[in-house]
Amino acid sequence: MPQNERPLKLEPPTPPPALSDRAFENLRFIRETMEAAGAFTAISGTGITLTGFVALVAMLIAGNDLESPRWLLTWIAAAPFAFSASVHFTVKKTRASAAPFTSAIARKLALAFFPSLVAGAVLTAVAVRAEWYPALPGMWLMLYGAAVMAGGALSVPIIPVMGATFMTLGAMALAAPLVFAGWPLEARSVLLNGLMAAGFGGVHVLFGLAISRRYGG
């Protein structure tokens, strides 16, 4: 070897990452991917608030006579209108915030939310057929609350709390005809309509405003 040449110094090879480190990184990537694909956070507080105002207007139009066709038809007509308004503002918020909304998320939301609503529609027909009108407010509140809680599992944490509040009011409405059996029919009807207003009106408005403030719109 010539004297003016120095031997090459070979750098020691970089040790590969430990297998456990790579496994943790893969698991973290999979978890984050699943969370991004399975959650929907662009629920519109404005739409929920508007739903509450629609319910309050429906209460004024329907009156307190649970056995009148006007009462039943008013609430049945208000439901799809309020739902459409909420969906409209949620879609608008989704587009404005560029929040991911895939077909997988839509399918999960539908599977979580709609079974309770379908059950409510069937049970409503049964209750009307049996002329068990005092059961309708509690049944609607309970099943809607169950739908909101199930759908809320894929959304922000405040949504399941809202669903639980609906279910609590629904349980109170179902118990009211028994607890206050000695009250006049008119008084019990006013109480049940008050619980309906507190749920579909007040709860929607209060939680909608909270969602708008915390999650932007």
C-alpha positions as MATLAB code, in Angstrom:
seq = 'MPQNERPLKLEPPTPPPALSDRAFENLRFIRETMEAAGAFTAISGTGITLTGFVALVAMLIAGNDLESPRWLLTWIAAAPFAFSASVHFTVKKTRASAAPFTSAIARKLALAFFPSLVAGAVLTAVAVRAEWYPALPGMWLMLYGAAVMAGGALSVPIIPVMGATFMTLGAMALAAPLVFAGWPLEARSVLLNGLMAAGFGGVHVLFGLAISRRYGG';
ca = [
       0.000    0.000    0.000;
       1.432    3.388   -0.870;
       2.517    5.454    2.127;
       0.387    8.512    1.203;
      -2.855    6.521    1.136;
      -4.842    6.017    4.293;
      -7.001    2.996    4.860;
     -10.692    3.619    4.401;
     -12.703    3.767    7.590;
     -15.933    1.940    7.251;
     -18.827    3.301    9.309;
     -20.554    0.684   11.380;
     -23.943   -0.192    9.879;
     -26.960    1.485   11.443;
     -28.875   -1.091   13.394;
     -32.384   -1.672   12.045;
     -35.266   -0.483   14.225;
     -36.367   -2.970   16.766;
     -39.229   -5.182   15.763;
     -41.341   -3.932   18.669;
     -40.844   -0.315   17.571;
     -42.002   -1.092   14.052;
     -45.002   -2.984   15.384;
     -46.030   -0.038   17.576;
     -45.656    2.359   14.651;
     -47.802    0.133   12.455;
     -50.459   -0.160   15.134;
     -50.492    3.603   15.652;
     -50.879    4.177   11.906;
     -53.723    1.665   11.686;
     -55.495    3.180   14.684;
     -55.237    6.730   13.356;
     -56.448    5.605    9.922;
     -59.444    3.818   11.420;
     -60.317    6.785   13.606;
     -60.159    9.142   10.642;
     -62.324    6.820    8.570;
     -64.820    6.020   11.321;
     -65.582    9.343   12.992;
     -67.630   12.281   11.870;
     -67.104   15.531   13.746;
     -68.850   18.077   11.501;
     -72.235   17.895   13.230;
     -73.899   21.284   12.817;
     -74.945   23.004   16.021;
     -76.907   25.475   13.927;
     -78.930   22.654   12.404;
     -79.627   21.140   15.823;
     -80.689   24.532   17.173;
     -83.026   25.034   14.230;
     -84.508   21.600   14.921;
     -85.359   22.793   18.409;
     -87.107   25.900   17.124;
     -89.113   23.787   14.663;
     -90.233   21.607   17.571;
     -91.300   24.628   19.623;
     -93.363   25.935   16.713;
     -94.897   22.479   16.276;
     -95.860   22.430   19.937;
     -97.723   25.737   19.561;
     -99.543   24.520   16.451;
    -100.362   21.056   17.786;
    -101.967   22.134   21.046;
    -102.294   19.955   24.149;
    -104.949   17.448   23.061;
    -102.949   14.283   22.455;
    -105.960   12.512   20.963;
    -106.689   15.115   18.309;
    -105.621   14.460   14.701;
    -104.039   17.918   14.629;
    -101.633   17.015   17.433;
    -100.476   13.804   15.798;
    -100.259   15.131   12.243;
     -98.395   18.283   13.326;
     -95.653   16.340   15.070;
     -95.375   13.788   12.270;
     -95.071   16.605    9.702;
     -92.516   18.509   11.801;
     -90.144   15.540   12.134;
     -88.958   15.220    8.497;
     -88.796   19.000    8.127;
     -86.575   19.362   11.190;
     -84.418   16.410   10.149;
     -83.917   17.836    6.649;
     -82.875   21.198    8.085;
     -80.331   19.549   10.385;
     -78.890   17.467    7.527;
     -78.685   20.551    5.286;
     -76.622   22.540    7.782;
     -74.431   19.544    8.601;
     -73.617   19.022    4.923;
     -72.920   22.744    4.590;
     -70.570   22.666    7.574;
     -68.839   19.569    6.219;
     -68.107   21.244    2.899;
     -66.897   24.443    4.544;
     -64.554   22.679    6.964;
     -63.293   20.052    4.482;
     -64.074   17.404    7.094;
     -63.860   13.873    5.719;
     -67.240   12.374    4.953;
     -66.889    9.074    3.179;
     -69.447    6.507    2.170;
     -68.179    4.321    5.005;
     -68.963    7.031    7.551;
     -72.380    7.646    6.012;
     -73.155    3.932    6.170;
     -72.072    3.694    9.810;
     -74.139    6.733   10.771;
     -77.196    5.322    9.009;
     -76.801    1.914   10.663;
     -76.423    3.565   14.069;
     -79.125    6.217   13.774;
     -82.004    4.854   11.716;
     -82.930    1.513   13.362;
     -84.335    3.287   16.423;
     -86.247    5.708   14.210;
     -87.730    2.846   12.179;
     -88.732    1.138   15.424;
     -90.341    4.390   16.542;
     -92.366    4.632   13.337;
     -93.644    1.058   13.705;
     -94.476    1.486   17.397;
     -96.217    4.774   16.642;
     -98.537    2.974   14.232;
     -99.207    0.321   16.873;
     -99.892    2.911   19.597;
    -102.222    4.921   17.357;
    -104.062    1.748   16.375;
    -104.514    0.930   20.071;
    -105.400    4.576   20.869;
    -102.616    4.714   23.430;
    -101.782    8.346   22.746;
    -100.250    9.191   26.177;
     -97.422    6.748   25.390;
     -96.331    8.598   22.257;
     -94.348   11.481   23.845;
     -92.270    9.170   26.025;
     -91.782    6.633   23.262;
     -90.653    9.278   20.778;
     -88.236   10.851   23.256;
     -86.780    7.486   24.299;
     -86.263    6.122   20.789;
     -84.939    9.390   19.415;
     -82.509    9.558   22.335;
     -81.377    5.997   21.613;
     -80.798    6.927   17.966;
     -78.797   10.024   18.940;
     -76.669    8.065   21.415;
     -75.909    5.376   18.845;
     -75.040    7.904   16.141;
     -73.098    9.976   18.659;
     -70.654    7.122   19.166;
     -69.238    8.161   15.783;
     -69.214   11.872   16.535;
     -68.176   14.409   19.170;
     -68.642   13.414   22.841;
     -71.434   15.903   23.513;
     -73.824   14.092   21.148;
     -74.237   10.932   23.298;
     -74.873   13.199   26.293;
     -77.673   14.865   24.346;
     -79.098   11.438   23.531;
     -79.000   10.401   27.183;
     -80.897   13.581   28.094;
     -83.621   12.685   25.603;
     -83.885    9.180   27.030;
     -84.200   10.552   30.565;
     -87.045   12.846   29.528;
     -88.626    9.937   27.671;
     -88.560    7.758   30.776;
     -90.183   10.579   32.730;
     -92.893   10.951   30.081;
     -93.627    7.219   30.096;
     -93.871    7.187   33.879;
     -95.999   10.340   34.118;
     -99.394    8.772   33.230;
     -98.899    6.255   36.045;
     -97.382    8.580   38.623;
     -99.993   11.266   38.023;
    -102.931    8.961   37.318;
    -105.116   10.992   39.674;
    -104.646   14.196   37.678;
    -107.280   15.336   35.195;
    -106.633   14.264   31.617;
    -106.028   17.857   30.518;
    -103.349   18.356   33.183;
    -101.558   15.160   32.200;
    -101.654   16.189   28.550;
    -100.094   19.553   29.412;
     -97.360   17.771   31.389;
     -96.578   15.380   28.529;
     -96.492   18.205   26.003;
     -94.215   20.119   28.342;
     -91.776   17.209   28.392;
     -91.969   17.060   24.596;
     -91.190   20.777   24.408;
     -88.341   20.417   26.910;
     -86.826   17.593   24.863;
     -87.372   18.257   21.193;
     -87.360   22.003   21.754;
     -85.185   22.932   24.734;
     -82.587   20.154   24.581;
     -82.034   20.700   20.866;
     -81.600   24.443   21.316;
     -79.269   24.228   24.326;
     -77.051   21.486   22.924;
     -77.090   23.045   19.463;
     -75.787   26.316   20.864;
     -73.132   24.451   22.863;
     -71.988   22.532   19.772;
     -71.854   25.750   17.730;
     -69.658   27.402   20.329;
     -67.326   24.464   20.954;
     -67.033   23.024   17.479;
     -67.679   26.000   15.236;
     -71.056   26.217   13.608;
];
